[in-house]
Amino acid sequence: MLRNRRDHTTPWETGLGMGKALGRAVFAGADNGGHYVYASGNGCADRATDAFLAHGRLPAKDVYCR
C-alpha cells in the first residue's frame, strides 16, 4: 500500500488503519503531498513499487520514505 504523508484526499491515519485491516499489506509511506505516490519524485517509494511490480517482492517490513 502506497501512501503520501500529506495527501489532501485521504488522511494518513486512514491508510495506516487500512493496512492493519488487510493484515498482509506492507505499507510504503512517502513524506510527500498530493494523492499520487508512484512516479511523483520519491525514489524510495518508486523502488519499493518497482520491486513489487517487476518481481513480486515486498519489503520485509513497512517502509517510510523521506
Protein Blocks (a to p, Z undefined) as FASTA:
>chain_A
ZZdfklckbcfklmmmmmmmnomaccdddddedjbfghnhpaklmmmmmmmmmnopacfb
dcddZZ
